[in-house]
Amino acid sequence: MQAVLKVFGWLLLLQGAAGLVNGLLGWWKWAHDLIVVNHLPFLSGYEVFAAIVIGVLGFVLLAAGESLSSSSSSSPGEGE
C-alpha cells in the first residue's frame, strides 16, 4: 500500500509542478499533451489553480505513504 501511495504521490507531484510551470511561464510547448490539466476542458482558465491542487494532493499522498511506512516499521509495544 505504501508503494502505491508513493508512486501516485510522485506522479501527481510531478504533474502539478509541470502544470504550474507551464501555466505560469508558458514553457514546454512540446509537453502540452503530457500534462493532465490541459486535457480537462472544465479546467479551462483554471490551469494554474488546478496544478497547485494536484501538486498538493501529490504531496499529501507522499506524506501518507511515509506515515504508513514509519508506523508499520515500529514494533507494537514500543510506545508504552
Contacts in CASP RR format, 6 or more apart in sequence:
PFRMAT RR
TARGET T0000
AUTHOR 0000-0000-0000
METHOD contacts of the structure
MODEL  1
MQAVLKVFGWLLLLQGAAGLVNGLLGWWKWAHDLIVVNHLPFLSGYEVFA
AIVIGVLGFVLLAAGESLSSSSSSSPGEGE
1 65 0 8 1.000
1 68 0 8 1.000
2 65 0 8 1.000
2 66 0 8 1.000
2 68 0 8 1.000
2 69 0 8 1.000
2 72 0 8 1.000
5 61 0 8 1.000
5 62 0 8 1.000
5 64 0 8 1.000
5 65 0 8 1.000
5 68 0 8 1.000
6 61 0 8 1.000
6 62 0 8 1.000
6 65 0 8 1.000
6 66 0 8 1.000
8 58 0 8 1.000
8 61 0 8 1.000
9 57 0 8 1.000
9 58 0 8 1.000
9 59 0 8 1.000
9 61 0 8 1.000
9 62 0 8 1.000
10 58 0 8 1.000
10 62 0 8 1.000
11 58 0 8 1.000
12 54 0 8 1.000
12 55 0 8 1.000
12 57 0 8 1.000
12 58 0 8 1.000
12 61 0 8 1.000
13 55 0 8 1.000
13 58 0 8 1.000
13 59 0 8 1.000
13 62 0 8 1.000
15 35 0 8 1.000
15 36 0 8 1.000
15 37 0 8 1.000
15 51 0 8 1.000
15 54 0 8 1.000
15 55 0 8 1.000
16 37 0 8 1.000
16 51 0 8 1.000
16 52 0 8 1.000
16 54 0 8 1.000
16 55 0 8 1.000
16 58 0 8 1.000
17 51 0 8 1.000
17 55 0 8 1.000
18 28 0 8 1.000
18 31 0 8 1.000
18 34 0 8 1.000
18 35 0 8 1.000
18 51 0 8 1.000
19 35 0 8 1.000
19 37 0 8 1.000
19 38 0 8 1.000
19 47 0 8 1.000
19 48 0 8 1.000
19 51 0 8 1.000
19 54 0 8 1.000
20 48 0 8 1.000
20 51 0 8 1.000
20 52 0 8 1.000
20 55 0 8 1.000
21 27 0 8 1.000
21 28 0 8 1.000
22 28 0 8 1.000
22 31 0 8 1.000
22 32 0 8 1.000
22 35 0 8 1.000
22 38 0 8 1.000
22 47 0 8 1.000
22 51 0 8 1.000
23 47 0 8 1.000
23 48 0 8 1.000
23 51 0 8 1.000
24 48 0 8 1.000
28 35 0 8 1.000
32 38 0 8 1.000
33 39 0 8 1.000
35 51 0 8 1.000
36 54 0 8 1.000
37 43 0 8 1.000
37 47 0 8 1.000
37 50 0 8 1.000
37 51 0 8 1.000
37 54 0 8 1.000
38 47 0 8 1.000
40 50 0 8 1.000
43 50 0 8 1.000
END
